[in-house]
């Protein structure tokens, strides 16, 4: 969206990015479920969207773990149930 940004702050934490934008430090690309519920933020490019991917990684020896499977199934089910929110359609 921006060819030559002047970066004054960067973080891998979306919470830190949100707080930086809220404090007036600049703009941030945030997940819609965070940005839309924040009354202190204003959308700059409402017709643009970015699709993000989220990954869960574990050690191979844990792949057959019942505990891991329970957590995995819960996360997948939650994402499926909240798809509208995650895609900014709610």
Secondary structure as a PSIPRED ss2 file (coil, helix, strand):
# PSIPRED VFORMAT (PSIPRED V4.0)

   1 X C   1.000  0.000  0.000
   2 X C   1.000  0.000  0.000
   3 X C   1.000  0.000  0.000
   4 X C   1.000  0.000  0.000
   5 X C   1.000  0.000  0.000
   6 X C   1.000  0.000  0.000
   7 X C   1.000  0.000  0.000
   8 X C   1.000  0.000  0.000
   9 X C   1.000  0.000  0.000
  10 X C   1.000  0.000  0.000
  11 X C   1.000  0.000  0.000
  12 X C   1.000  0.000  0.000
  13 X C   1.000  0.000  0.000
  14 X H   0.000  1.000  0.000
  15 X H   0.000  1.000  0.000
  16 X H   0.000  1.000  0.000
  17 X H   0.000  1.000  0.000
  18 X H   0.000  1.000  0.000
  19 X H   0.000  1.000  0.000
  20 X H   0.000  1.000  0.000
  21 X H   0.000  1.000  0.000
  22 X H   0.000  1.000  0.000
  23 X C   1.000  0.000  0.000
  24 X C   1.000  0.000  0.000
  25 X C   1.000  0.000  0.000
  26 X C   1.000  0.000  0.000
  27 X C   1.000  0.000  0.000
  28 X C   1.000  0.000  0.000
  29 X C   1.000  0.000  0.000
  30 X C   1.000  0.000  0.000
  31 X C   1.000  0.000  0.000
  32 X H   0.000  1.000  0.000
  33 X H   0.000  1.000  0.000
  34 X H   0.000  1.000  0.000
  35 X H   0.000  1.000  0.000
  36 X C   1.000  0.000  0.000
  37 X C   1.000  0.000  0.000
  38 X C   1.000  0.000  0.000
  39 X C   1.000  0.000  0.000
  40 X C   1.000  0.000  0.000
  41 X C   1.000  0.000  0.000
  42 X C   1.000  0.000  0.000
  43 X C   1.000  0.000  0.000
  44 X C   1.000  0.000  0.000
  45 X C   1.000  0.000  0.000
  46 X C   1.000  0.000  0.000
  47 X C   1.000  0.000  0.000
  48 X C   1.000  0.000  0.000
  49 X C   1.000  0.000  0.000
  50 X C   1.000  0.000  0.000
  51 X C   1.000  0.000  0.000
  52 X C   1.000  0.000  0.000
  53 X C   1.000  0.000  0.000
  54 X C   1.000  0.000  0.000
  55 X C   1.000  0.000  0.000
  56 X C   1.000  0.000  0.000
  57 X C   1.000  0.000  0.000
  58 X C   1.000  0.000  0.000
  59 X C   1.000  0.000  0.000
  60 X H   0.000  1.000  0.000
  61 X H   0.000  1.000  0.000
  62 X H   0.000  1.000  0.000
  63 X C   1.000  0.000  0.000
  64 X C   1.000  0.000  0.000
  65 X C   1.000  0.000  0.000
  66 X H   0.000  1.000  0.000
  67 X H   0.000  1.000  0.000
  68 X H   0.000  1.000  0.000
  69 X H   0.000  1.000  0.000
  70 X H   0.000  1.000  0.000
  71 X H   0.000  1.000  0.000
  72 X H   0.000  1.000  0.000
  73 X H   0.000  1.000  0.000
  74 X H   0.000  1.000  0.000
  75 X H   0.000  1.000  0.000
  76 X H   0.000  1.000  0.000
  77 X H   0.000  1.000  0.000
  78 X H   0.000  1.000  0.000
  79 X H   0.000  1.000  0.000
  80 X H   0.000  1.000  0.000
  81 X H   0.000  1.000  0.000
  82 X C   1.000  0.000  0.000
  83 X H   0.000  1.000  0.000
  84 X H   0.000  1.000  0.000
  85 X H   0.000  1.000  0.000
  86 X H   0.000  1.000  0.000
  87 X C   1.000  0.000  0.000
  88 X C   1.000  0.000  0.000
  89 X C   1.000  0.000  0.000
  90 X C   1.000  0.000  0.000
